[in-house]
Amino acid sequence: MNKLLIAGALALSMSAFAAQPASAHPENNIKPAGKCDTVSEAEWRLVKNGMTLLQVEHVLGCHGSHMSEHKFKAGISNYYIFKKGSKHLVGVAIRAGKVWMKRRH
């Protein structure tokens, strides 16, 4: 009985997701890495320590490019840059899933 309920709930949720228009999916408004628009001061001020990478990508409107990983006593830090072609615009360091440092290039 439980397996039947789980299967039914899964089918229902899958059909609801499939019925959602593709344009409504949040990832469709985020440009690929390297295709960022210029980051305005207002957008950059919205990026705060404690945000996730996904939140930063939604604020800036494009995906970040993973540049490096560093191991510190406080944990592993990954650095992502947001760029337009080969021009670096801004970067964020992520540790434990959250922004802990941001830098304008």
ABEGO torsion letter per residue (X at the ends): XAAAAAAAAAAAAAAAAAABBAAABAAAABBBBGABBBBBAAAAAABBBGBBAAAAAAAAGBBBBBABBBBBAAEBBBBBBBBBEABBABBBBBBGGBBABBBBX
